[in-house]
Structure formats: structure tokens, C-alpha cells
């Protein structure tokens, strides 16, 4: 049985004659993200709701202050009634 060499005599010949690898060109296009105006609005609404839900429902210090003022019979005048009515109508959108 005869076994012939498959390559040349020098076993490093195949390694030395390999082609050099070429550099990969950098891609011209980069990744990007765009956010729609609807998503931005929903994000703002989410953070607003977070702020509202984390705030206390009643400001006890203001309630105590108003209760003390109402105890004084001279406090409720026509001017105060007009101011309260105007603020109430503004809150109702009228």
C-alpha cells in the first residue's frame, strides 16, 4: 500500500499562502428609534397620573386653616362668597 502526501512537502505552505482577510466596511446606516407624538402624549399622561396618585387626597393643614376661618362669624362676607362662587364656577368650566 502506498500513501502519497496530499499537500506539498512543506506542511506550512498552505498556511503561509492563505489570502489575507479583508476589512469589513462599516455600515453607512445606523440604528435609530422614533417615538410617535401619541406615545409621547401617553408617556406624559402616565407620569402625570403617577404624580396624582402619589399625592395625598386631602391637605389637612389647609382644611384646618379654613375650618378656623369659618368659625369666625365675621369672616363670611359678601366678598368671600363672591370669591368662592367665582372659583367654583371656574372649576366647573362655566
Secondary structure in CASP SS format (residue, H / E / C, confidence):
PFRMAT SS
TARGET T0000
AUTHOR 0000-0000-0000
METHOD secondary structure of the structure
MODEL  1
X C 1.00
X C 1.00
X C 1.00
X C 1.00
X C 1.00
X C 1.00
X C 1.00
X C 1.00
X C 1.00
X C 1.00
X C 1.00
X C 1.00
X H 1.00
X H 1.00
X H 1.00
X H 1.00
X C 1.00
X C 1.00
X C 1.00
X C 1.00
X C 1.00
X C 1.00
X C 1.00
X C 1.00
X C 1.00
X C 1.00
X C 1.00
X C 1.00
X C 1.00
X C 1.00
X C 1.00
X C 1.00
X C 1.00
X C 1.00
X C 1.00
X C 1.00
X H 1.00
X H 1.00
X H 1.00
X H 1.00
X H 1.00
X H 1.00
X H 1.00
X H 1.00
X H 1.00
X H 1.00
X H 1.00
X H 1.00
X H 1.00
X H 1.00
X H 1.00
X H 1.00
X H 1.00
X H 1.00
X C 1.00
X C 1.00
X C 1.00
X C 1.00
X C 1.00
X H 1.00
X H 1.00
X H 1.00
X H 1.00
X H 1.00
X H 1.00
X H 1.00
X H 1.00
X H 1.00
X H 1.00
X H 1.00
X H 1.00
X C 1.00
X C 1.00
X C 1.00
X C 1.00
X C 1.00
X C 1.00
X H 1.00
X H 1.00
X H 1.00
X H 1.00
X H 1.00
X H 1.00
X H 1.00
X H 1.00
X H 1.00
X H 1.00
X H 1.00
X H 1.00
X H 1.00
X H 1.00
X H 1.00
X C 1.00
X C 1.00
END
